[in-house]
Amino acid sequence: MRAIQLSLNQTQKLRLQRALQKLESLSSTANSNASVTVADTIPVNYEDGVLKGHGTSELDGEVVATLCGVVERVNKLVYVRSLRSRYKPETGDIIVGRVVEVAQKRWRIDINSNQDAVLMLSSMNMPDKIQRRRTAVDELNMRNIFEENDVICAEVRNLQHDGTLQLQARSEKYGKLERGQLLTVPPYLVKRQKQHFHQLEQQAVTLVLGCNGFIWVGEYIEAKDNSITEEQLNKSQQGDAKSSLQEKVQTYTSFEVRQNICRIANAVRVLSTLGFSITIEVILGIVDLSTSLNLDIHDMLGAEFCVLVAEREAERRSSSTKRKV
């Protein structure tokens, strides 16, 4: 298990060690051949033919691991996927990134990888939501869409031969993220799932689990129709002062929603500290546990609550394995 940096007393250390040992025993029985360390033998079938990939080597007629990680098999290819590494993008991944530069017909995005990604102007929906060819005017107005330090959500389109990563944001669910917190966790804690967008209507919070280790927790904003008629345009021109005041009211986030955002963000931080996989079910479980104990938001990052979360996770996984049996 990973080394956890927490200020624990002796009792808390024993409780946490007992919970982590229980989790380790459960994971080892479930995946006995999946996790390997350096010099571990990887079982293969030589009759079908074997292709040794990244993180493997041949020693005394056996395939051994040269990295600590998880064994992956694709047809005849056998390789070891390292857990403690930078994010390696795959086509279709949902990512959260930050705009680094506005260049000619493209934005350069920091996605927590070895190099920045590129979002082309032609690979995203325009504000008017009309499918048309991009003009020079659109290129001049690029900063009205995204500018430096903006947080956005997009999808990995493809990976070029030269290593350049291209993104796309053609759906309405992609785009600029506002009124929230951006969290950074190790990418291996976020598993690839069918759903990475979660609208928590009860808490009025939007949660985006980026495959690249960037997680967004922000206010839930309903999609609205942006089409404007001529009458609405004339009214808006007459009441500019009123509209500016209404915009300030609309962009205000209530105190209750801010508390929910901070509570969910602290739940993600607790999972990152303990090294547990980050899923929506586990996050909501930690939020419910904190509310049932009447904990303040800042107390969620304390040592006692982290130990409680580890003990509860060990109980949950042991009960789930018993149901399968």
C-alpha positions as CSV (number, residue, x, y, z in Angstrom):
1,M,0.0,0.0,0.0
2,R,1.1,3.6,-0.5
3,A,2.6,5.7,2.2
4,I,0.0,8.1,3.7
5,Q,1.2,11.4,5.1
6,L,-1.1,12.0,8.0
7,S,-0.5,13.1,11.6
8,L,-1.9,10.1,13.4
9,N,-1.7,9.1,17.0
10,Q,-0.8,5.5,18.0
11,T,-4.4,4.3,18.1
12,Q,-5.2,5.8,14.7
13,K,-2.1,4.3,13.2
14,L,-3.2,0.8,14.4
15,R,-6.7,1.3,13.1
16,L,-5.5,2.6,9.7
17,Q,-2.9,-0.2,9.4
18,R,-5.6,-2.8,10.1
19,A,-8.0,-1.4,7.5
20,L,-5.3,-1.1,4.9
21,Q,-4.1,-4.7,5.5
22,K,-7.7,-5.9,5.1
23,L,-8.0,-4.0,1.8
24,E,-4.7,-5.4,0.6
25,S,-5.7,-8.9,1.4
26,L,-9.0,-8.5,-0.5
27,S,-7.3,-7.0,-3.5
28,S,-4.6,-9.7,-3.6
29,T,-7.1,-12.5,-3.5
30,A,-9.2,-10.9,-6.2
31,N,-6.3,-10.0,-8.5
32,S,-3.5,-12.4,-7.7
33,N,-1.9,-12.3,-11.1
34,A,-2.8,-8.7,-12.1
35,S,-0.3,-6.7,-9.9
36,V,3.4,-7.3,-10.2
37,T,6.6,-5.8,-8.9
38,V,10.1,-5.8,-10.4
39,A,11.4,-9.3,-11.2
40,D,8.1,-11.0,-10.7
41,T,7.3,-13.8,-13.2
42,I,4.4,-13.1,-15.6
43,P,2.5,-16.3,-16.5
44,V,2.2,-16.7,-20.3
45,N,1.3,-19.4,-22.8
46,Y,4.3,-19.9,-25.1
47,E,2.3,-22.2,-27.4
48,D,0.1,-19.4,-28.6
49,G,3.0,-17.0,-29.1
50,V,3.9,-14.1,-26.9
51,L,4.8,-10.5,-27.8
52,K,6.7,-8.8,-24.9
53,G,5.7,-5.2,-24.5
54,H,6.5,-2.3,-22.3
55,G,7.7,-3.2,-18.8
56,T,8.6,-6.8,-19.6
57,S,11.8,-8.7,-20.3
58,E,12.9,-12.3,-20.8
59,L,15.1,-14.0,-18.1
60,D,16.0,-17.7,-18.0
61,G,13.2,-18.5,-20.4
62,E,10.5,-16.7,-18.4
63,V,8.8,-13.3,-18.9
64,V,9.5,-11.1,-15.9
65,A,8.3,-7.6,-15.1
66,T,10.7,-4.6,-15.1
67,L,8.2,-2.2,-13.6
68,C,5.7,-2.1,-10.7
69,G,2.2,-2.0,-12.0
70,V,-0.6,-4.1,-13.5
71,V,-0.3,-6.7,-16.2
72,E,-2.3,-5.9,-19.3
73,R,-2.9,-8.4,-22.2
74,V,-4.1,-7.4,-25.7
75,N,-4.3,-10.6,-27.9
76,K,-0.6,-11.9,-27.9
77,L,0.8,-8.7,-26.5
78,V,1.7,-8.7,-22.8
79,Y,2.9,-5.4,-21.1
80,V,2.9,-3.8,-17.6
81,R,1.0,-0.6,-17.1
82,S,2.7,1.5,-14.5
83,L,0.4,3.1,-11.9
84,R,2.6,6.0,-10.8
85,S,3.1,7.6,-14.2
86,R,1.9,10.6,-16.1
87,Y,-1.5,10.5,-17.8
88,K,-1.4,8.6,-21.1
89,P,-4.3,9.7,-23.2
90,E,-6.5,7.4,-25.2
91,T,-9.1,8.2,-27.8
92,G,-12.5,9.0,-26.3
93,D,-11.2,10.0,-22.8
94,I,-13.0,12.8,-21.0
95,I,-10.5,15.3,-19.8
96,V,-10.5,18.5,-17.8
97,G,-7.8,21.0,-18.7
98,R,-6.6,24.6,-18.4
99,V,-6.0,26.9,-21.3
100,V,-2.3,27.8,-21.5
101,E,-2.1,29.7,-24.8
102,V,-4.4,31.1,-27.5
103,A,-2.7,30.5,-30.8
104,Q,-3.7,30.7,-34.5
105,K,-6.9,28.8,-34.9
106,R,-6.2,26.7,-31.8
107,W,-5.9,26.7,-28.0
108,R,-3.1,25.0,-26.2
109,I,-4.5,23.0,-23.2
110,D,-2.6,21.7,-20.1
111,I,-4.0,18.2,-19.4
112,N,-1.5,16.9,-16.8
113,S,0.3,14.9,-19.5
114,N,3.9,14.8,-20.9
115,Q,2.9,17.5,-23.4
116,D,0.0,19.9,-23.9
117,A,-3.0,19.1,-26.0
118,V,-4.4,21.2,-28.9
119,L,-8.1,22.2,-29.3
120,M,-8.7,23.4,-32.9
121,L,-11.2,26.2,-33.6
122,S,-12.9,23.9,-36.1
123,S,-13.3,21.1,-33.4
124,M,-15.8,22.9,-31.2
125,N,-19.2,24.3,-31.3
126,M,-19.5,28.1,-31.9
127,P,-21.5,30.3,-29.5
128,D,-24.3,30.6,-32.1
129,K,-24.5,26.8,-32.3
130,I,-24.6,26.9,-36.1
131,Q,-22.6,24.4,-38.1
132,R,-20.6,26.5,-40.6
133,R,-17.2,27.2,-41.8
134,R,-15.0,29.2,-39.5
135,T,-14.1,32.6,-40.7
136,A,-11.4,35.2,-39.9
137,V,-13.9,37.0,-37.6
138,D,-14.3,33.8,-35.6
139,E,-10.5,33.6,-35.3
140,L,-10.3,37.2,-34.0
141,N,-13.0,36.4,-31.4
142,M,-11.3,33.3,-30.0
143,R,-10.6,35.0,-26.7
144,N,-14.3,35.6,-26.3
145,I,-14.7,31.8,-26.2
146,F,-11.7,30.7,-24.2
147,E,-8.8,32.7,-22.8
148,E,-5.7,31.9,-20.8
149,N,-6.3,30.2,-17.4
150,D,-9.9,29.2,-18.3
151,V,-10.8,25.6,-17.2
152,I,-12.5,23.6,-19.9
153,C,-13.8,20.1,-20.5
154,A,-13.3,18.2,-23.7
155,E,-12.8,14.8,-25.3
156,V,-9.7,13.3,-26.7
157,R,-10.1,13.1,-30.5
158,N,-6.9,11.4,-31.6
159,L,-3.2,11.1,-31.1
160,Q,-1.0,12.1,-34.0
161,H,2.1,10.3,-35.1
162,D,4.3,13.1,-33.9
163,G,2.8,12.8,-30.4
164,T,0.4,15.8,-30.8
165,L,-2.8,15.3,-28.9
166,Q,-6.0,16.8,-30.4
167,L,-9.2,17.5,-28.5
168,Q,-12.8,18.1,-29.6
169,A,-15.7,19.9,-27.9
170,R,-18.6,19.4,-30.3
171,S,-21.2,18.5,-27.7
172,E,-23.1,20.9,-25.4
173,K,-21.8,19.1,-22.4
174,Y,-18.2,20.2,-23.2
175,G,-16.9,23.7,-22.9
176,K,-16.0,26.3,-20.3
177,L,-16.3,25.4,-16.6
178,E,-17.1,28.2,-14.2
179,R,-18.0,28.7,-10.5
180,G,-16.3,25.8,-8.9
181,Q,-13.0,24.2,-7.8
182,L,-10.4,22.3,-9.8
183,L,-8.8,19.4,-8.0
184,T,-5.6,17.5,-9.0
185,V,-5.3,13.8,-8.1
186,P,-3.1,11.0,-9.4
187,P,-4.5,9.9,-12.8
188,Y,-4.5,6.2,-11.9
189,L,-7.2,6.9,-9.2
190,V,-9.7,7.8,-11.9
191,K,-10.9,4.8,-13.8
192,R,-12.3,4.9,-17.2
193,Q,-16.1,4.6,-16.9
194,K,-19.2,5.0,-19.0
195,Q,-20.2,8.2,-17.3
196,H,-17.8,10.9,-16.2
197,F,-20.3,13.7,-16.0
198,H,-22.4,13.7,-12.8
199,Q,-25.2,16.2,-12.2
200,L,-26.0,16.1,-8.4
201,E,-29.3,17.9,-8.4
202,Q,-29.9,17.4,-4.7
203,Q,-26.7,19.3,-3.9
204,A,-26.9,21.5,-7.0
205,V,-23.4,20.5,-7.9
206,T,-21.8,19.4,-11.2
207,L,-19.0,16.8,-10.9
208,V,-16.6,16.0,-13.8
209,L,-14.1,13.2,-13.2
210,G,-11.4,13.8,-15.8
211,C,-9.4,10.7,-16.9
212,N,-6.2,12.9,-16.7
213,G,-6.5,13.4,-12.9
214,F,-8.2,16.9,-13.1
215,I,-11.5,16.8,-11.3
216,W,-14.0,19.7,-11.5
217,V,-16.5,20.4,-8.7
218,G,-18.8,23.3,-9.5
219,E,-22.3,24.7,-9.4
220,Y,-25.0,22.9,-11.4
221,I,-26.2,25.1,-14.2
222,E,-29.2,24.1,-16.3
223,A,-28.8,24.4,-20.1
224,K,-30.7,27.3,-21.5
225,D,-31.7,28.2,-25.0
226,N,-29.4,30.9,-26.3
227,S,-31.5,31.8,-29.3
228,I,-32.5,35.5,-29.3
229,T,-35.4,37.0,-31.2
230,E,-35.5,40.6,-32.6
231,E,-38.0,41.7,-29.8
232,Q,-35.7,40.4,-27.1
233,L,-32.7,42.1,-28.8
234,N,-34.5,45.5,-28.8
235,K,-35.6,45.1,-25.1
236,S,-32.0,44.2,-24.1
237,Q,-30.6,47.3,-25.9
238,Q,-33.1,49.5,-24.0
239,G,-32.4,48.1,-20.6
240,D,-28.6,47.6,-20.5
241,A,-28.3,48.7,-16.9
242,K,-31.0,46.2,-15.7
243,S,-29.5,43.4,-17.7
244,S,-26.0,44.0,-16.2
245,L,-27.6,43.8,-12.7
246,Q,-29.4,40.6,-13.5
247,E,-26.2,39.0,-14.8
248,K,-24.5,39.8,-11.4
249,V,-27.4,38.1,-9.6
250,Q,-27.3,35.1,-11.9
251,T,-23.6,34.6,-11.5
252,Y,-23.9,34.7,-7.7
253,T,-23.5,31.3,-6.0
254,S,-25.5,30.7,-2.8
255,F,-23.8,29.9,0.5
256,E,-25.4,26.5,0.7
257,V,-24.2,25.5,-2.8
258,R,-20.7,26.7,-1.9
259,Q,-20.8,24.5,1.2
260,N,-21.8,21.5,-0.9
261,I,-19.0,22.2,-3.4
262,C,-16.4,22.3,-0.6
263,R,-17.8,19.2,1.1
264,I,-17.6,17.1,-2.1
265,A,-14.2,18.5,-2.9
266,N,-12.9,17.5,0.5
267,A,-14.3,14.0,-0.1
268,V,-12.2,13.8,-3.2
269,R,-9.2,15.0,-1.3
270,V,-9.7,12.3,1.3
271,L,-9.8,9.6,-1.3
272,S,-6.7,11.0,-3.0
273,T,-4.9,11.0,0.4
274,L,-5.8,7.4,1.1
275,G,-5.1,6.3,-2.5
276,F,-8.6,4.9,-3.1
277,S,-10.3,4.8,-6.5
278,I,-12.4,7.8,-7.1
279,T,-16.0,7.0,-8.1
280,I,-19.3,8.8,-7.7
281,E,-20.6,6.1,-5.3
282,V,-17.6,6.4,-2.9
283,I,-17.7,10.2,-3.0
284,L,-21.4,10.4,-2.1
285,G,-20.8,7.8,0.6
286,I,-18.1,10.0,2.2
287,V,-20.4,13.0,2.0
288,D,-23.2,11.2,3.7
289,L,-20.8,9.9,6.4
290,S,-19.6,13.5,7.1
291,T,-23.2,14.8,7.3
292,S,-24.3,12.0,9.5
293,L,-21.5,12.7,11.9
294,N,-22.3,16.5,11.8
295,L,-18.7,17.3,10.8
296,D,-17.6,20.7,9.7
297,I,-16.2,20.9,6.2
298,H,-12.6,21.6,7.3
299,D,-12.8,18.6,9.8
300,M,-13.2,16.2,6.9
301,L,-9.4,16.6,6.2
302,G,-8.5,15.5,9.8
303,A,-6.8,12.2,10.6
304,E,-9.8,10.7,12.5
305,F,-12.1,11.1,9.5
306,C,-9.6,9.6,7.1
307,V,-9.3,6.6,9.4
308,L,-13.1,6.2,9.5
309,V,-13.3,6.4,5.7
310,A,-10.6,3.6,5.4
311,E,-12.4,1.4,7.9
312,R,-15.8,1.9,6.1
313,E,-14.2,1.2,2.7
314,A,-12.7,-2.0,4.0
315,E,-16.1,-3.1,5.3
316,R,-17.8,-2.2,2.1
317,R,-15.4,-4.2,-0.1
318,S,-15.5,-7.2,2.3
319,S,-19.3,-7.2,2.2
320,S,-19.4,-7.0,-1.6
321,T,-17.0,-9.9,-1.9
322,K,-19.2,-12.0,0.4
323,R,-22.2,-11.3,-1.7
324,K,-20.4,-12.5,-4.8
325,V,-19.4,-15.7,-3.1
